Amino acid sequence: MGYMKRDVNLLLLVLLAAVIIAFAFYSSYTETTFTNLSSNYESKIDELTDVSTTLQVEKMKLNQTTAQLQVKQSREQTLSEQYDVLRQENEQLETDKSQLQTELADTKSTLASEKQKLAVKESELAETQDDLDAAKASINALKDEKEDICDYLDGLGLSHDDC
């Protein structure tokens, strides 16, 4: 039995050595794994930090773009309203222009008609003036003839009521 005790002790010693060696390998393995995990973790943290920084920069750019878009939309709205006002004014001015052109054409037509009437009246006036001048000349001639007749009658010793 002594032999067996010694074999059991030796076996226990071998088992203890195997457990110690296994524990050493396990410790080494876990340390390596932990180191790798820690390194990967730090790498991922750095990447996340970079991504977070990039995200913040892009978020700022997006906010700026959004602000610019809002300003652009506001300007566009203002310009659209101004355009509508100007378009309405232009339409009103075009309507007024059309009415004024119609009135001008009517006025020109009336003016031409009145000028024509004036020319006719001036022509009639000239004819009447000529007729008046002819009548005055005729009256003067008849007065002269009357005086000659009155003188002739006086010379004959006759008289007349008109003389």
C-alpha positions in Angstrom: 0.0 0.0 0.0 2.9 2.2 0.5 3.5 2.0 -3.2 0.1 3.0 -3.9 0.3 5.9 -1.5 3.3 7.1 -3.2 1.7 6.7 -6.6 -1.3 8.5 -5.4 0.9 11.3 -4.0 2.8 11.4 -7.2 -0.4 11.4 -9.1 -1.7 14.2 -7.0 1.6 16.0 -7.5 1.3 15.5 -11.3 -2.3 16.6 -11.2 -1.3 19.6 -9.1 1.5 20.5 -11.5 -0.9 20.0 -14.4 -3.5 22.3 -12.7 -0.8 24.9 -12.0 0.5 24.6 -15.7 -3.1 24.8 -16.9 -3.8 27.7 -14.6 -0.6 29.4 -15.9 -1.7 28.9 -19.5 -5.2 30.0 -18.7 -3.8 33.1 -17.0 -1.5 33.8 -19.9 -4.4 33.3 -22.4 -6.8 35.5 -20.4 -4.1 38.2 -20.1 -3.5 38.1 -23.9 -7.2 38.1 -24.6 -7.7 40.9 -22.1 -4.8 42.9 -23.7 -6.3 42.3 -27.1 -9.8 43.2 -25.9 -8.4 46.3 -24.2 -6.5 47.3 -27.3 -9.6 46.8 -29.5 -11.7 48.7 -26.9 -9.3 51.6 -27.0 -9.3 51.5 -30.8 -13.1 51.4 -30.9 -13.2 54.3 -28.4 -10.9 56.3 -30.6 -13.0 55.5 -33.7 -16.2 56.5 -31.8 -14.5 59.7 -30.7 -13.6 60.4 -34.3 -17.0 59.5 -35.5 -18.6 61.7 -32.8 -16.4 64.6 -33.7 -17.2 64.1 -37.4 -20.9 63.8 -36.5 -20.7 67.1 -34.5 -19.0 68.8 -37.5 -21.6 67.5 -39.9 -24.4 68.4 -37.5 -23.0 72.0 -37.4 -22.8 72.0 -41.2 -26.4 70.7 -41.4 -27.6 73.4 -39.0 -25.8 76.1 -41.1 -27.3 74.6 -44.2 -30.8 74.6 -42.6 -30.4 78.2 -41.5 -29.2 79.2 -45.0 -32.2 77.3 -46.5 -34.6 79.1 -44.1 -33.0 82.4 -45.1 -33.3 81.5 -48.8 -36.9 80.4 -48.4 -37.7 83.7 -46.5 -36.0 85.7 -49.3 -37.8 83.7 -51.9 -41.2 84.3 -50.2 -40.4 88.0 -49.9 -39.4 88.2 -53.6 -42.4 86.2 -54.6 -44.7 88.6 -52.7 -42.8 91.6 -54.3 -43.1 90.0 -57.7 -46.9 89.5 -57.2 -47.3 93.2 -56.2 -45.2 94.3 -59.1 -47.0 92.0 -61.5 -50.4 93.4 -60.3 -49.0 97.0 -60.7 -47.8 96.1 -64.1 -51.1 94.7 -65.1 -52.9 97.8 -63.8 -50.4 100.0 -65.6 -51.0 98.0 -68.8 -54.7 98.4 -68.4 -54.3 102.2 -67.7 -52.0 102.5 -70.7 -54.5 100.7 -72.9 -57.3 103.0 -71.7 -55.1 106.1 -72.2 -54.2 104.9 -75.7 -57.9 104.4 -76.5 -58.7 107.9 -75.1 -55.8 109.3 -77.1 -57.1 107.7 -80.3 -60.6 109.0 -79.6 -59.2 112.5 -78.8 -57.1 112.5 -82.0 -60.2 111.4 -83.9 -62.2 114.2 -82.3 -59.4 116.7 -82.9 -59.2 115.7 -86.6 -63.0 116.0 -86.8 -63.0 119.4 -85.1 -60.1 120.5 -87.3 -62.1 119.5 -90.3 -65.2 121.3 -89.0 -63.0 124.4 -88.3 -61.6 124.3 -91.8 -65.1 124.1 -93.2 -66.2 127.0 -90.9 -63.1 129.0 -91.9 -63.9 128.4 -95.5 -67.5 129.4 -94.9 -66.3 132.5 -93.1 -64.0 133.4 -95.9 -66.9 132.9 -98.4 -69.1 135.0 -96.2 -66.4 137.7 -95.8 -66.0 137.7 -99.6 -69.8 138.0 -100.0 -69.8 140.8 -97.4 -66.9 142.6 -99.2 -68.8 142.1 -102.5 -72.0 143.4 -100.8 -70.2 146.4 -99.3 -68.7 147.1 -102.7 -72.1 146.8 -104.3 -73.6 149.0 -101.6 -70.9 151.6 -102.2 -71.4 151.4 -105.9 -75.1 151.8 -105.5 -74.6 154.8 -103.1 -72.3 156.4 -105.7 -74.9 155.7 -108.4 -77.7 157.1 -106.1 -75.6 160.3 -105.5 -75.0 160.6 -109.3 -78.8 160.2 -109.8 -79.6 162.7 -107.1 -77.0 165.1 -108.6 -78.6 164.5 -112.0 -82.1 165.1 -110.6 -80.8 168.3 -108.8 -79.3 169.4 -112.1 -82.7 168.9 -113.8 -84.4 170.7 -110.9 -86.2 167.6 -109.7 -86.2 166.1 -106.3 -86.8 162.7 -104.8 -87.5 161.7 -101.1 -84.3 159.6 -100.9 -82.1 162.4 -102.1 
